[in-house]
């Protein structure tokens, strides 16, 4: 029994050494950012058909805010005049305002 325990410890140390130098898949993926150079309202008008569509699901439901966050992970809006990147909260507020103005019966969630 002691020999078995010694063998298990030996294997555990070998696995530990292998994992110390492992590169996990998530570390190998390079995230690509796409910049949209324009006004916030221009970007919103482009993504409205996607946001309002009933054909997408995120984890089984249509949470528009989560969908918008996913879009924000890939697309960054860069204002041509100020050269600043738009923050998610500003994009969310602008989209909510757009929905309130153009689709009062369809609340943005």
C-alpha positions in Angstrom: 0.0 0.0 0.0 2.9 2.4 0.8 4.3 1.7 -2.6 1.0 2.6 -4.3 0.9 5.9 -2.3 4.5 6.6 -3.3 3.5 6.0 -7.0 0.5 8.3 -6.7 2.6 11.1 -5.2 5.2 10.7 -8.0 2.5 11.0 -10.6 0.9 14.0 -8.9 4.3 15.8 -8.9 4.8 15.0 -12.6 1.3 16.4 -13.5 2.0 19.4 -11.4 5.2 20.1 -13.3 3.4 19.8 -16.6 0.6 22.2 -15.5 3.1 24.8 -14.4 4.1 25.4 -18.0 0.7 24.8 -19.6 -0.8 27.4 -21.9 -4.5 27.4 -21.7 -6.6 28.0 -24.8 -8.1 31.2 -23.4 -4.6 32.7 -23.0 -3.8 31.9 -26.7 -6.8 33.6 -28.2 -6.0 37.1 -29.3 -9.0 39.4 -29.0 -9.6 41.6 -32.0 -11.1 45.1 -31.5 -13.0 46.7 -34.3 -13.2 50.5 -34.2 -16.2 52.4 -35.6 -15.2 56.0 -36.4 -18.3 58.1 -36.2 -21.1 59.4 -34.0 -22.9 57.3 -31.4 -26.3 57.7 -33.1 -24.8 56.5 -36.4 -23.6 53.3 -34.7 -27.0 52.8 -32.9 -28.9 53.1 -36.2 -26.7 50.4 -37.7 -27.2 48.0 -34.8 -30.9 48.6 -34.1 -32.1 45.8 -36.5 -29.9 43.4 -34.6 -31.0 44.6 -31.2 -34.7 44.5 -32.1 -34.5 41.1 -33.9 -36.1 38.1 -32.2 -33.7 35.7 -33.9 -30.8 35.8 -31.4 -30.5 34.3 -27.9 -27.9 34.6 -25.2 -28.0 31.6 -22.8 -31.5 31.0 -23.9 -33.0 34.4 -23.4 -33.1 37.8 -25.1 -31.4 40.1 -22.7 -30.8 43.2 -24.8 -28.3 44.7 -22.4 -26.2 41.6 -22.4 -26.3 41.5 -26.2 -25.2 45.1 -26.3 -22.3 44.3 -23.9 -21.2 41.5 -26.3 -21.3 44.0 -29.2 -19.3 46.5 -27.1 -16.7 43.8 -26.5 -15.9 43.6 -30.2 -16.8 47.0 -31.5 -15.4 50.2 -30.0 -16.9 53.5 -31.0 -14.4 56.2 -31.5 -15.8 59.7 -31.9 -14.1 61.3 -34.9 -14.0 64.8 -33.3 -12.8 64.0 -29.8 -11.0 60.7 -30.6 -12.3 59.3 -27.3 -13.7 55.8 -27.0 -17.3 55.5 -25.9 -17.8 53.7 -22.7 -20.4 51.0 -22.3 -22.6 53.0 -19.9 -22.8 55.9 -22.4 -23.6 53.5 -25.3 -26.3 51.9 -23.1 -27.8 55.3 -22.1 -27.8 56.4 -25.8 -29.5 53.2 -26.9 -32.1 53.4 -24.2 -32.8 57.1 -25.2 -33.1 56.0 -28.8 -35.6 53.3 -27.9 -37.7 55.7 -25.7 -37.8 58.1 -28.6 -38.4 55.8 -31.6 -40.1 52.7 -30.0 -42.0 53.9 -26.9 -44.0 50.6 -26.8 -40.8 48.5 -27.0 -38.8 49.1 -23.9 -35.1 48.4 -24.0 -34.1 45.9 -21.3 
